[in-house]
Amino acid sequence: MHEIVTLQFGNQSNYLGTHFWNEQESYFTYSGDEESPVDHDIHFRPGVAADGTDTFTPRTVIYDLKDNFGTLRQTNALYEIQQNSAAQSGICLDAGATPPPLSSSSVRFWSDYNRVFYHPRSLVQLNVPTAHLAAPSPNQLSVFDRWDVGEDLFMSEDQEYELLDRDLRPFVEECDQMQGFQIITGADDAWAGFASKYLEGLRDEFGRKSVWVWGLEEARQAGREKRLQQLINTSRSIQTLASQASLYIPLSNIPSSVLPSYLDLATDSAWNTSALQAAAYESVTLPSRLRSRHGPRGAMADFEMQFTNEVNRNILEVEMTARDANTYSEPVTNGVTDHRMTNGIDEEDEAPKEPDTLDIRFSKSERGGNRRSHTFSRVNVCRGTWSALPESSAHTVIQTFETPLLFNLPSSYPEIFKYPHHLPGQFSAEGDLPVYTMQAPTNGLAIHTALSSSSSIAHRIRGLAEIVGRAVGVEEREGLRSDLLRVGEEYVDGWDSGSDDDDDD
């Protein structure tokens, strides 16, 4: 069945993951005559509830600190017989009613907008090791800003419980023909240290299965000491997580590009920022679970070949453009889609034109002026109708997946996308210009996402190496710095366009 098991490490990861699972739930069909466009067996597992009824729950293991679970219980209505108290949203869902509207101020935990039931084994509540709670954190950093706290948390739990055997193995052993693992983790806090130890064990236990690591990065303003610690943690993530992952994909919670006019993002709300991340994450990975009638299937291993065949460029960038499917229909060339790009068939073209930059860029930006960036490889995933895209050339290898399936906007998803809509019968004072208002889409989003390997990755890694050279202790400095520079060299290949160093601080 080509199953995928998802691992979620940390609070921002679980905000994103909750949006992802809600989106998958929105694709379910309950009529025997209607087939879902998504093969739910890939991400969901069958089971039996306490009352003997069949269940379908996510193939996921969710790790977070105990206080971050909110009202979500480890045993829920599917798996318990005794009645327990529940949060208002949980009561409404159990009763089949519509929960109250959500807002940035009302969402305090990722469980506040959760719309799916999890198997009890999926929910793993952790506590910070006592030794770290007792010790004062240096430079007024919070305990969970530090990489070593995450490592210690994993080792203390693993020593007592053997985490992978207890939490992960039951989900893996249920799979018939597993594609691999999707790991969503903080990349610049203690969860990165936790994930690095977890990934070591995963590689030892499950060999060369596909493992994609989505490294979530904090882009909001922070004090100098905290910002420096985040950059050091990010450097360690590239050194350890990227070296063990099949693909490593940084995903900033606030885009580095100028926000497009249609994006109304409350950057201080994790519910908002994770919703934007989830739109990109869910769209990029969509081909791995699509039914063939709704677009070409693209397994995780197929994506990896696009970036790592004969090279070692597994660190990627994500970009996205979104359109209201009701009001936007981009024309295709001569009325048809360029099928040379469909199903991943590449065509040679000597023109060295770079692929267009999309509206929203999730990789951290660099300072130091404008640089010419070269794209080595790119995978486009286009939902809805988009114009024909550039083909592969002698300089850039491009693969494109196209599907009519739009990105759904369930009630749990914030209204962060808004587009101009004409108010019927209303015109300007002069009477000749229609009046528009910004409104959220009603029938889904047409989304174009791109996953790319480019020379701009070298710019950022070099900048991180320079910061490490100034800020990390002598014992670790040279090893970490040299590892970063070695990784950065993979993304140069004669396309280095500037001599000024990347100042990422």
KEKE-936930 format. One line per 8 residues: number of its first residue (from 1); their letters; for each residue x, y, z of C-alpha. Coordinates in pm, 1 decimal, decimal comma. Each point is the difference from the previous one (the first is absolute). Layout:
<pts>
NUM = a = X Y Z ~ ...;
</pts>
This chain:
<pts>
1 = mheivtlq = 0,0 0,0 0,0 ~ 307,7 227,2 -0,1 ~ -63,7 128,5 351,1 ~ 165,5 306,0 155,7 ~ 52,8 40,9 375,1 ~ 17,5 358,7 127,6 ~ 200,7 107,7 305,1 ~ -74,0 338,4 160,5;
9 = fgnqsnyl = 247,0 150,9 246,8 ~ -94,1 315,3 189,4 ~ -266,2 266,2 27,1 ~ 31,8 178,4 -337,8 ~ 27,5 -339,3 -170,6 ~ -325,5 -109,1 159,7 ~ -173,6 322,2 -101,5 ~ 103,3 -79,3 -359,0;
17 = gthfwneq = -82,9 -369,7 35,7 ~ -348,1 77,3 132,0 ~ -76,3 207,6 -311,0 ~ 134,4 -284,7 -215,0 ~ -220,0 -266,1 162,0 ~ -305,4 226,5 -13,9 ~ 65,3 47,3 -372,0 ~ 20,2 -376,8 -52,0;
25 = esyftysg = -327,0 -44,0 190,1 ~ -163,6 251,1 -235,8 ~ 70,6 -232,7 -295,7 ~ -197,5 -289,4 148,5 ~ -314,1 -96,0 -188,8 ~ -290,1 -173,9 170,2 ~ -201,8 -106,9 -302,7 ~ 61,9 -343,7 -143,1;
33 = deespvdh = -27,8 144,1 -350,8 ~ 267,7 267,3 49,3 ~ 370,1 -81,9 15,5 ~ 236,2 226,4 190,9 ~ 271,0 154,9 -220,4 ~ 251,6 -91,0 271,6 ~ 100,2 -355,2 92,2 ~ -56,5 18,2 375,5;
41 = dihfrpgv = 165,0 -336,9 65,1 ~ 335,8 173,1 -46,0 ~ -36,3 231,0 301,8 ~ -277,8 -169,0 201,2 ~ -17,3 -337,3 173,8 ~ -307,5 -220,3 55,4 ~ -88,7 -107,3 352,2 ~ -280,0 -102,2 231,9;
49 = aadgtdtf = -152,4 228,8 263,5 ~ -99,9 -98,7 352,9 ~ -357,0 -69,1 -115,5 ~ 115,9 -221,6 -287,2 ~ -53,8 248,8 -283,3 ~ 262,2 52,5 -269,4 ~ 226,3 304,7 31,3 ~ 242,8 186,3 -224,9;
57 = tprtviyd = 270,6 199,1 180,4 ~ 319,6 176,3 -114,0 ~ 326,3 -191,7 -33,1 ~ 182,9 247,0 220,2 ~ 189,1 33,5 325,9 ~ -35,1 341,7 164,7 ~ 258,2 115,3 254,4 ~ -42,2 315,5 204,2;
65 = lkdnfgtl = 40,3 129,6 352,0 ~ -291,9 -100,0 219,0 ~ -122,2 357,7 48,7 ~ -32,2 52,4 -377,9 ~ -268,1 -265,4 -57,0 ~ -274,5 221,0 139,9 ~ -322,1 -195,8 42,4 ~ 91,3 -283,2 -236,8;
73 = rqtnalye = -25,0 -325,4 190,0 ~ 223,6 -298,5 -61,1 ~ -313,7 -215,0 -4,4 ~ -278,6 145,1 -212,3 ~ -359,3 -81,4 -82,8 ~ 100,5 -270,7 -247,4 ~ 204,3 -204,3 245,4 ~ -156,7 57,4 342,2;
81 = iqqnsaaq = -321,2 -143,6 138,1 ~ -31,7 215,2 312,0 ~ -115,7 356,3 -54,0 ~ 258,6 265,2 88,0 ~ -27,4 377,0 -3,0 ~ 93,8 165,7 -327,3 ~ 68,9 344,0 -135,1 ~ -283,2 184,8 -168,2;
89 = sgicldag = 128,1 -74,0 -349,9 ~ 37,4 -369,3 85,2 ~ -356,0 -15,4 132,7 ~ -130,5 162,3 -317,8 ~ 189,9 -240,6 -223,1 ~ -117,9 -304,3 194,4 ~ -356,7 123,4 -29,2 ~ 30,7 71,6 -372,3;
97 = atppplss = -48,9 373,9 51,9 ~ 202,8 283,0 -147,6 ~ 260,1 135,8 245,2 ~ 7,1 374,7 69,1 ~ 198,0 225,6 -238,0 ~ 373,2 18,9 62,3 ~ 216,0 310,6 24,7 ~ 364,3 78,0 64,4;
105 = ssvrfwsd = -87,5 101,5 355,1 ~ -208,8 -310,2 75,5 ~ 253,4 -256,5 -127,3 ~ 240,2 -62,2 288,7 ~ 107,0 -356,3 -85,3 ~ 22,5 -200,0 -321,3 ~ -264,6 -233,0 143,8 ~ -249,8 290,4 -2,3;
113 = ynrvfyhp = -56,7 -40,8 -374,8 ~ 66,8 -372,1 -34,9 ~ -272,4 -176,7 -201,5 ~ 120,1 -362,3 -1,6 ~ 20,7 -283,7 250,4 ~ 342,9 -147,8 71,5 ~ 87,6 -345,8 121,8 ~ 115,8 23,2 364,7;
121 = rslvqlnv = 347,4 -118,2 -106,4 ~ 33,0 310,0 -220,7 ~ 7,6 244,4 292,1 ~ 324,9 10,2 197,9 ~ 20,7 255,9 280,1 ~ 348,5 90,2 124,3 ~ 148,0 196,7 288,3 ~ 321,8 201,7 -0,2;
129 = ptahlaap = 271,9 -195,6 186,8 ~ 9,5 101,2 365,5 ~ 368,7 91,3 -16,2 ~ -71,9 269,8 -258,6 ~ -294,3 137,7 194,7 ~ 216,6 43,0 307,6 ~ 295,0 160,7 -179,5 ~ -23,4 369,8 -97,0;
137 = spnqlsvf = 6,0 54,8 -375,1 ~ 290,8 221,2 -115,7 ~ -57,1 343,2 -154,6 ~ -370,3 -9,9 88,6 ~ -69,0 -262,4 -266,0 ~ -297,5 -226,7 62,4 ~ 90,1 -360,3 77,6 ~ -138,6 -125,1 -330,8;
145 = drwdvged = 212,3 237,2 -208,0 ~ 300,7 -227,1 54,3 ~ 100,3 -293,0 -222,0 ~ 144,6 -204,6 287,9 ~ -332,9 4,9 185,4 ~ -163,8 -178,1 -294,1 ~ 275,9 -259,3 -15,0 ~ -27,4 -62,2 374,1;
153 = lfmsedqe = -378,7 -26,3 -22,8 ~ 26,5 -270,4 -265,1 ~ 270,2 -193,7 182,5 ~ -180,9 7,5 334,7 ~ -326,8 -119,0 -156,6 ~ 172,3 -256,1 -220,8 ~ 198,2 -143,8 288,5 ~ -318,9 -59,7 193,9;
161 = yelldrdl = -243,7 -97,2 -276,0 ~ 194,7 -74,5 -325,1 ~ -198,5 262,3 -188,8 ~ 15,5 -141,7 -351,4 ~ -110,7 -346,3 111,3 ~ -280,1 139,2 213,6 ~ -127,3 282,0 -222,7 ~ 106,0 -53,0 -361,9;
169 = rpfveecd = 38,1 -372,2 -63,9 ~ -373,0 -84,6 41,7 ~ -88,3 244,2 -279,7 ~ 277,1 -125,1 -229,6 ~ -89,3 -366,3 49,5 ~ -357,1 70,9 -115,7 ~ 128,0 115,9 -341,1 ~ 4,0 -233,8 -300,6;
177 = qmqgfqii = 222,9 197,3 -238,2 ~ 121,3 310,9 176,1 ~ 125,4 303,8 -195,5 ~ 177,7 159,5 291,4 ~ -21,1 258,4 276,4 ~ -98,3 366,0 3,7 ~ 158,4 176,4 299,9 ~ -117,6 348,0 100,0;
185 = tgaddawa = 220,5 156,5 266,1 ~ 129,2 324,5 136,0 ~ 342,0 65,0 -155,5 ~ 124,5 281,5 222,7 ~ -101,9 -106,4 351,8 ~ 29,2 -301,2 230,9 ~ -227,4 -209,2 -222,5 ~ 277,0 -5,4 -259,9;
193 = gfaskyle = 226,7 -170,5 253,1 ~ -280,6 -245,4 82,2 ~ -58,0 -67,9 -371,5 ~ 370,4 -57,7 -68,2 ~ 15,1 -279,3 258,0 ~ -331,7 -143,3 -117,8 ~ 118,4 -2,9 -361,1 ~ 318,8 -182,4 98,1;
201 = glrdefgr = -210,4 -277,2 150,7 ~ -240,1 -0,4 -293,9 ~ 283,4 -49,4 -248,2 ~ 144,2 -281,9 211,4 ~ -336,9 -175,1 22,0 ~ -151,5 58,9 -343,7 ~ 298,2 37,6 -231,5 ~ -33,0 198,6 -319,0;
209 = ksvwvwgl = -372,1 71,7 -1,6 ~ -84,9 343,8 -135,5 ~ 16,0 260,6 276,0 ~ -101,0 359,7 -67,6 ~ 75,5 246,3 278,1 ~ -190,7 329,2 1,8 ~ 201,5 236,8 218,9 ~ -223,0 276,4 136,0;
217 = eearqagr = 181,3 326,1 69,0 ~ -104,5 299,3 209,1 ~ 16,5 330,3 -192,0 ~ -157,5 237,7 251,2 ~ 215,5 260,3 169,1 ~ 195,5 -122,8 302,5 ~ 270,7 130,8 230,5 ~ 358,7 -32,5 -115,5;
225 = ekrlqqli = 86,7 -293,4 226,5 ~ -306,3 -198,3 -99,3 ~ 48,3 78,6 -369,0 ~ 361,7 -113,6 18,7 ~ -105,0 -323,6 170,5 ~ -258,9 -59,6 -273,9 ~ 264,6 42,2 -271,3 ~ 237,1 -240,3 175,8;
233 = ntsrsiqt = -281,5 -254,9 35,0 ~ -85,6 44,5 -368,6 ~ 364,3 -67,8 -87,7 ~ -5,0 -319,3 206,3 ~ -321,3 -106,2 -173,0 ~ 168,4 32,0 -339,1 ~ 299,0 -192,3 132,3 ~ -196,7 -287,3 158,9;
241 = lasqasly = -357,3 -14,4 -131,2 ~ 79,7 82,1 -363,3 ~ 284,6 -251,8 -6,0 ~ -234,5 -282,1 106,5 ~ -316,3 103,2 -186,3 ~ -86,8 -91,7 -357,6 ~ -121,0 358,9 -42,0 ~ 34,2 289,2 246,0;
249 = iplsnips = -243,3 287,2 -53,8 ~ 21,1 317,7 213,2 ~ -336,5 168,8 47,2 ~ -6,5 344,0 161,3 ~ -314,6 96,8 190,0 ~ 2,0 344,9 -163,1 ~ 89,2 28,0 -371,5 ~ 326,1 171,0 -84,7;
257 = svlpsyld = -157,8 158,5 -307,2 ~ -217,9 311,5 10,2 ~ -348,4 -124,1 85,3 ~ -236,2 9,5 -300,4 ~ -309,4 218,4 27,3 ~ -230,0 -302,0 23,5 ~ 170,5 -133,5 315,7 ~ -148,3 128,4 327,4;
265 = latdsawn = 232,8 -166,6 249,6 ~ -1,1 62,9 375,7 ~ 368,4 -72,7 55,0 ~ -40,8 -17,8 378,0 ~ -249,1 -288,1 -29,9 ~ 134,1 -356,0 -31,2 ~ -345,2 -98,3 -130,5 ~ 53,1 243,1 -291,8;
273 = tsalqaaa = 366,8 -60,8 -76,4 ~ -37,4 -378,3 14,5 ~ -300,3 20,5 -233,9 ~ 219,4 162,6 -264,0 ~ 272,6 -259,9 55,5 ~ -260,5 -276,9 -21,6 ~ -130,5 124,5 -336,4 ~ 349,8 -40,5 -144,4;
281 = yesvtlps = 77,0 -327,2 180,2 ~ -330,7 -163,0 -94,2 ~ 24,6 110,8 -362,9 ~ 363,1 -105,7 -52,0 ~ -69,5 -347,7 137,5 ~ -338,6 -43,6 -172,7 ~ 129,6 -217,1 -290,7 ~ 111,3 -265,7 250,4;
289 = rlrsrhgp = -365,0 -78,8 85,8 ~ -202,2 96,5 -310,3 ~ -212,6 -259,2 -175,5 ~ 102,5 -39,7 -364,1 ~ -331,6 138,0 -130,9 ~ 75,1 335,8 162,1 ~ 360,1 51,4 -107,2 ~ 332,3 -179,5 -30,4;
297 = rgamadfe = 122,6 -182,2 309,1 ~ 345,2 102,6 119,8 ~ 152,2 -219,6 268,9 ~ 246,3 146,4 248,8 ~ 286,0 -185,8 -169,4 ~ -96,7 153,5 -337,5 ~ 38,2 350,0 142,9 ~ 335,8 -88,1 153,3;
305 = mqftnevn = 142,2 -117,8 -333,5 ~ -71,3 343,1 -145,1 ~ 239,7 161,6 248,2 ~ 254,7 -261,2 105,5 ~ 64,1 -207,2 -313,2 ~ 381,9 6,9 -46,2 ~ 25,7 306,6 229,8 ~ -43,5 65,9 370,2;
313 = rnilevem = -238,6 295,8 4,6 ~ -267,2 -109,4 244,5 ~ -59,7 339,6 167,1 ~ -290,2 168,4 -178,2 ~ -200,7 323,1 -11,6 ~ -379,0 37,3 -12,1 ~ -195,5 269,2 -185,2 ~ -372,5 44,8 -53,2;
321 = tardanty = -257,1 208,9 -185,8 ~ -371,7 -23,7 83,8 ~ -304,4 115,4 -198,3 ~ -373,3 5,5 67,6 ~ -133,7 -283,4 -214,3 ~ -333,1 183,5 -44,8 ~ 142,9 311,4 -161,2 ~ 327,7 -109,3 -152,4;
329 = sepvtngv = 63,7 -221,1 -300,3 ~ 337,1 45,2 -161,7 ~ -8,5 -85,7 -372,0 ~ 200,5 -292,4 -126,8 ~ 211,3 9,8 -314,6 ~ -218,2 -41,1 -312,4 ~ -282,4 -128,1 219,0 ~ 185,3 -308,5 121,4;
337 = tdhrmtng = 245,3 -85,9 273,0 ~ 358,0 -71,3 -106,6 ~ -0,6 -377,1 56,3 ~ 377,3 -17,0 -33,0 ~ 5,7 109,2 363,3 ~ -276,0 -229,3 125,8 ~ 94,2 -325,2 174,5 ~ 356,0 119,2 44,3;
345 = ideedeap = 118,2 -32,6 -362,5 ~ 294,4 232,2 -52,8 ~ 89,2 173,3 -325,5 ~ 334,9 148,7 -100,7 ~ 14,5 371,4 -72,6 ~ 320,6 196,1 -27,7 ~ -154,6 330,4 112,6 ~ 148,4 83,1 342,9;
353 = kepdtldi = -318,9 166,8 128,6 ~ -48,5 -38,5 374,3 ~ -342,6 -112,6 131,2 ~ -222,7 283,5 115,4 ~ 4,4 93,2 367,3 ~ -333,0 -62,8 173,6 ~ -178,7 242,8 232,6 ~ 82,4 -156,6 336,9;
361 = rfskserg = 349,1 -121,8 89,2 ~ 45,4 -210,3 315,2 ~ 380,1 -3,6 13,8 ~ 182,0 254,0 212,8 ~ 126,2 299,4 -199,0 ~ 363,3 107,8 -15,6 ~ 152,9 343,5 34,5 ~ 277,8 136,1 -211,5;
369 = gnrrshtf = -173,1 136,0 -307,3 ~ -150,1 -167,3 -301,9 ~ 151,8 -323,5 -115,4 ~ -61,1 -196,8 -313,6 ~ -142,3 -335,8 102,1 ~ -2,6 -311,6 -214,5 ~ -257,2 -278,7 35,1 ~ 147,1 -346,4 -53,5;
377 = srvnvcrg = -319,9 -204,2 39,5 ~ -363,5 80,0 63,6 ~ -326,2 -186,3 58,2 ~ -324,1 191,5 -60,5 ~ -332,6 -113,5 144,2 ~ -289,3 190,4 -158,6 ~ -353,6 -21,7 135,9 ~ -272,1 145,6 -220,1;
385 = twsalpes = 63,4 170,4 -334,5 ~ 338,2 161,9 -64,2 ~ 176,2 103,7 -318,3 ~ 265,9 -222,4 -153,6 ~ 319,2 10,3 206,0 ~ 363,3 8,5 -116,1 ~ 140,5 -331,6 -114,6 ~ 323,7 -162,8 100,3;
393 = sahtviqt = 310,8 142,1 -161,9 ~ 366,3 -82,6 -13,5 ~ 33,2 206,6 319,1 ~ -310,7 -82,4 204,8 ~ -187,2 -329,3 35,1 ~ -372,3 56,6 51,9 ~ -276,2 -243,4 86,5 ~ -365,2 103,7 25,4;
401 = fetpllfn = -301,6 -168,0 155,3 ~ -342,3 139,5 -90,0 ~ -336,1 -74,2 161,0 ~ -343,9 167,0 -2,7 ~ -31,3 -66,6 375,1 ~ -13,2 334,1 183,1 ~ 123,5 75,5 350,9 ~ -304,2 -17,7 226,7;
409 = lpssypei = -70,7 265,5 261,3 ~ -174,0 -175,4 291,5 ~ -153,1 200,8 284,5 ~ 310,4 -70,7 210,4 ~ 217,9 191,4 -249,6 ~ 49,0 374,9 61,9 ~ -95,8 254,0 -267,3 ~ 355,9 94,0 -92,8;
417 = fkyphhlp = -65,7 6,4 -376,4 ~ -221,9 283,6 -124,4 ~ -65,3 114,4 -355,9 ~ -189,3 291,2 -160,8 ~ -367,2 -72,4 -68,4 ~ -234,4 234,0 -182,0 ~ -296,8 112,1 209,2 ~ -304,3 -50,9 -226,0;
425 = gqfsaegd = -170,6 323,9 -95,9 ~ 257,9 223,2 168,7 ~ 215,3 245,9 -193,1 ~ 227,6 293,1 73,4 ~ -133,4 352,3 54,9 ~ 63,2 69,8 -366,7 ~ -216,5 -301,5 -78,8 ~ 237,0 -163,5 -246,2;
433 = lpvytmqa = 228,7 -212,3 222,2 ~ -116,4 -309,8 188,7 ~ 58,2 -11,6 376,1 ~ 205,6 -291,5 131,3 ~ 45,0 -143,7 347,0 ~ 253,7 -254,1 125,3 ~ -166,0 -332,1 81,3 ~ 112,0 -351,6 87,2;
441 = ptnglaih = -51,4 -264,6 -272,8 ~ -306,0 -222,0 32,7 ~ 87,4 -295,8 -222,5 ~ 368,3 -61,0 64,7 ~ 335,2 122,8 -121,9 ~ 192,0 -62,0 -319,5 ~ 356,5 -41,9 127,1 ~ 331,0 -23,6 -182,5;
449 = talsssss = 283,1 -125,4 221,7 ~ 361,3 -54,2 -97,7 ~ 267,6 -204,6 172,7 ~ 344,6 107,8 -122,3 ~ 371,2 -58,1 35,5 ~ 185,6 323,0 -74,1 ~ 327,5 183,8 51,6 ~ -166,2 236,1 250,1;
457 = iahrirgl = 23,0 -285,6 251,2 ~ 379,5 34,4 -13,5 ~ -27,8 370,5 85,7 ~ -190,0 -67,6 317,8 ~ 212,2 -294,7 112,9 ~ 317,2 206,3 -46,2 ~ -152,0 273,6 213,4 ~ -84,2 -249,8 272,9;
465 = aeivgrav = 356,9 -133,0 -15,0 ~ 134,1 350,2 62,7 ~ -230,2 47,7 298,3 ~ 102,8 -336,4 141,9 ~ 364,2 100,9 -38,0 ~ -61,3 299,1 227,6 ~ -252,1 -134,6 248,5 ~ 59,2 -369,1 71,3;
473 = gveeregl = 250,6 -137,5 250,2 ~ 341,1 -116,9 -119,3 ~ -72,3 -371,3 48,3 ~ -295,6 2,6 -239,0 ~ 86,8 294,6 -224,7 ~ 227,9 -148,7 -264,3 ~ -196,5 -321,1 -49,6 ~ -332,4 180,2 -37,9;
481 = rsdllrvg = 140,9 276,4 -219,0 ~ 184,7 -238,3 -232,9 ~ -308,6 -222,3 -32,9 ~ -210,8 301,1 -98,6 ~ 252,0 121,8 -257,6 ~ 21,4 -349,7 -148,4 ~ -379,3 -16,9 -33,5 ~ -10,4 348,1 -152,9;
489 = eeyvdgwd = 246,8 -98,1 -272,3 ~ -258,2 -244,2 -140,2 ~ -213,1 299,9 -104,3 ~ 268,0 204,8 -177,1 ~ 101,7 -193,0 -312,6 ~ 128,8 310,0 -181,1 ~ -309,7 209,2 73,3 ~ 135,2 196,1 295,6;
497 = sgsddddd = -97,5 357,3 -77,4 ~ 140,2 213,3 275,9 ~ 295,6 26,7 229,2 ~ -168,9 178,5 289,0 ~ -65,9 -220,4 297,8 ~ -348,8 -85,8 115,6 ~ -76,7 179,9 323,4 ~ -287,9 -197,0 148,3;
505 = d = 19,3 150,1 345,9;
</pts>
